[in-house]
Amino acid sequence: MILQAEKHTLKFIKPAKTSRGSYLEKEVLLLSLENKTNRLVAEVAPLSDLSVDGKVDLLSVLSPFIGQQFNHQSLLDLLDFCKPYPSLRFGVYCLIKKLENSHEIWTNSPFTNKLNPIEINGLVWMNEIEAMAIEAEEKVQQGFRCIKFKVGALDFDSECRMLEVFRKKHPSSKVEIRLDANGAFPDDLAKSMIKDLSRFEIHSIEQPIGVGNHDQLGKLCREPNIDIALDEELIGVDVSLGKNLLKEIKPQYIILKPTLIGGFDLCDTWIQIAQSFSIKWWSTSALEGNIGLFDIAQWVSSYSLDLPQGLGTGSLFVKNFPAKTKVENGYLFCL
């Protein structure tokens, strides 16, 4: 089959805000394997400010291979070549899985057989406090039983008041709260800030401080206030170093972004390492279009899941690729 690649720009309906800044649009690369009877497609969707290869011209990296004939073995060779480019490696790995099955659906699971949807969290994007509170209420009304708030970019007292009001209306027995700080808490204040947040019966907080401070992060993980989930801390880390990393920090959870980690096989290895330390995990999408979202959903559904996943809904972009999933009552369904 012939390898092809083409760039696409996905424009956000409204700015996607985090503590690191706002996204207005996103460049993605579609990879395809084609012959006269079949076309298999995968998405390469780096985040410009977070992916290891976020500022690399990946089309140029791939250009020597475009138009060339590929089989299973030559794709495995290309996968090795893509090791320095995690989002590109993710796309190539997805093509390999699809080629193995000669179909876009590459994993036989209750999800892809439309028998068992995936529970997901309802994400409340960074915004003005009032707008975040309204969005959180909308998510609950839509049937989400796990609400994730992005925190750390606004006035901390205002964020706490918002969470206090939300928790009074929605007890923890009914609605779970996750927080994502994207590394925004100052190292010297993070402990007290997390203690303040614990009043609202928080399930977990993702990446409270910036990456690299393993000693401080480990101390936060040993505090009894809120369970800590590593997110950005895993990005760009060779999985061969994963055992030492998790042994040193000892988080309660890790979060796997397959696009940014470099493929499902590497995520599988992270899961094996985490389980050896009794660390739980969930997976999140990372602003992929509908093609990447569906592939991540296929992979995650191959596991027996006991936690809501952080998968997108495909509703962020003005014009997305054709949908292969839908969301109802806080669950992601395969179309």
N, C-alpha and C positions, 0 to 999 in steps of 0.2 A: 504494500500500500504506500501511497505517496504522502509525505508529510507537507502540510501547508500551515501558514500562520497569518493572522491578520489582526490589526489593532482595532479596538473599539473604545469609545468614550461613553461612560455611564454618568449621566448628570443626576444629581440628587434633587428630589422634589423640594426639600428645604435643607439648609446646611446641617450636616451631621457633626455635632459638637462633642468634643471630649476635653479633658483637662489639658491635652496637648495642642488643641486648636480645632479648626473646623474643616470639614471636607465639603467642597462644592461639586466636584466631579472626580471621576476615577478612571484611569486608563487601564484597560485589560487587554490581554492577548488571547485570541482563540486559536488553539492548536487543533488540527484535524488530520486524520488518516483517511485517505480516500482511494477507492478503486471504482470500477464501473458499476458495482452493485451496492456499495456500502459507504457510509461516511460516519466516522466516529469523532466526536468533538470533546475537547476538554478546555477548561478555563485557567488562565494564568492571571492572578489578580493580586499583585503586591500592594501593600500600603506604603505610600511614598515616605512617610516619616517613621515607620516601624519595621518594615521588612528589611532583612539583610540586603536584598537586591532591589529595594524600593526606588532607588535613583539610577538604576542601571538600564540602559537601552537593551531590553531583553530580545527584541526583534533582531537587533544586530548580532547579539550573542548566538542566536539560533540560525542566522542567515546561511552559514555554510551547509546546513542540513536541510534547508527548505527546498522542496522539489525532488528530494532524494527518495529512493525506495527503502522502506523499512519493513522488517519482520520482527518477530518477538525478540530474538537475540540482539539485533541491532538497536532496538529500543532500550534494552537493558544496558547496552553500551552507552547510549545517549543519557540514560539515567545517571550513570557514573560521571559523565561529563558535566552534568547539571548540579553536582553536589554543592558548588559555591553559590548557587542561585536557588534558594529554597522554593520560591513560588513557581519557578520554571520546572523544578524537579517535581513539584506537586502535580503540575499539568501533565508531564510526561508519564508519571506513575498512573494517573487516571487513564491515559490512553492505553497503557499496558493492560490494566484491568479490563478495559472494554474490548481490547483486541482478543484477550483470552476467551471472552464470551461472544465475540462478534456482535456485540449489542451495547447500547447505551446503558442498559440495566445490567450491571456486572456482579451484583450480589443477590442471591436468592434469600430473601428474608421476609418475615411477616409484614415489614413496612412496604417493601417493593411489591409484595403480593396483595397489598391494600387491606390487610387484615389487622394490622397493629400500628397505630400512629405513634409519634414520638412526642412526649411532653416537653415543652420548651418554656423558658422564662419570657415574661413580657418585659421588653427593654424600654426604660424611660431615658430618653436622650438628655444630655446636658442642655439646659435652657434657663430662662428666668424661672424663679422659684414657683410662681403661680402657674406657669405653663407646665412645669414638671408635675405639680400636684394634680392638675387636670388630666394630664396624660396617664398618670398612675391610676387614677379613678377609672378612666376609660379602659385601661388594660384589665382591671378587675371585672368591669362590666362585660368585657369580651370573653371572660371565662378563664383568664390566667390565674393560677394559684401560686405562682412564683413571680415576684416583681423584682426587677433589677434596676437600681438607681445608679447612675454615674454621679460621683461626688468628687469634691476636691478643688473645683475651679471657682466656686462661689463663696460667699460669706459662710463660714462654717456654722455659726449660730443659726443662720437662716435655714441651712440644710437640716440641722437638727430639729428645728421647729416643724419643718415640712414632714420629716419622718415621724415625729411625735404625733402630729395630727393624723397622719395616715395610719399609724399603728393603733391609735385609739378607735378608729373606725373599723379596722381590719385586724383582729387578733391573730397571733401567730398560729393558732390552731386552724385558722382558715386560709391565711395568706402568708407565704414565706417571703422574707426580704433578703435580697442579695445586694451588696454594694460593690462598686468598682471605682477605685481611686486612680487607676492608671499611673501609679507612682507619685501622686501629687502631694502626699502628706510630708511635711518636713521631718527629717530623721529624728530631731530632738523633741518633736511634739507628737509624733505618731502614737506613742503609747497612751498618752492622756486623751487624744482625740478618739482613739478606738474605744477606750474605756467609757467616754461620754456616749458614744454611739451604741454601746452594748445595752443601754437602757431600753432600746427599742426592739430587743429580741431579734437580733440580726443573725441570719444563718451563716454568712461568711462575708469577707471583704477581700477583693482581688487586689493584689499588688499595691499595698498601702504606701510603700516608699519606692523610690527609684531603684533600678537594677544595680547590682554589684556590691551592695552592702550586706553581705551574707551574715555577718555577725549580728547586726542590728535586726535583720529580718528574722533570724533564728530566735532572738530574744522575744520578738513580737509573737512568734508562733508558740512560744512556751507560756505566754500570758493566758489567763483563763477567760479573757473578755469575749473576743470574737475569733472564730476559726479563720485562718489565713489561707488564701488560695494564691499560688504562684501563677503568673500569666506571662508578662513580658520577660520575666526572669529566665524563661526557657528558650526564648527566641534567640537564635544565633549560637546556641550551645550545642556542641557535638554530643549526640546521644551517648557516645562512649564515656562521656564525663558525667552523665546523668546520675549514676549511682552515688558518686561522691557529692554532687550538688544536693540531692535530696537527703542524703545522710547527714550533711552538715546543717541544713536549714530546718529539716523535719517539719514541713508544712502539713496542714490537715488535708489540703486538696491541691491538685495541679489542674490547670486548664490548658487544653490542647487546641491550638489553632492549626489545622493541618496545612493550610496554605503557607503559613509563616514558618512552620517547623520543617516542611519539606516533603510531605507525603504521608500516606497512611501507614506505610511500613515502619517509618520512624516513630509515628504516634503509637503504634502497637508496642514498640520497644519501650517507650516512655511508660506506657500502662503497665507492662510487666515489671519494670523497675519500681514504679510506685506501689504496686500491689505487694512487692516483697517487703516494703516498709509499712504496709497497712495504710497507705495514703490513697484516698479516693480521688476520683477525677470526673470531669465532664468536658465536653467538647464545645467549641463555639466557632461559628463562621466569622469571617473578618471582612464584611462588606463585599463579598463576592456577588456576582450576578446569579441568575437562576440556575445556570449550568453548574457552577462551582457549589452552590448551595445544595443542589440535588445530589451531587457526588458525595459531599460530606455527610448528608443524611443517610445515603446508602451505607457508607462505611460505619457510621456510629450505630446504625440499627443492627449491625452484625453482632453487637454486644448485648448482654442482658443488662438493661439500664435500670438503676434505682434512684437516679437524680434527674431533675429537669435539665435538658441540654440548652446551650445558648445559641441556638440556630436562628438565623434570620428568617424573615417572612417573605422576602422578595418584593416588598412594597416601598422601598426607599427611593427608587429611581424613576425618573420621568418616563423612560423607555427602557425596559429590561428585555432580556431574552425570553422566549416563550416559557411560561411557568410549567414546572413539573411537580410542584407541591402546592398545597393550600393550607391555610390555618383556620381551625375551628375550635373554639372553647379551650384555647391554650395548648392545642396539639397540632403538630405538623403531619399532614396526610400526604401520601403519594397519589398523584393524579393518574 
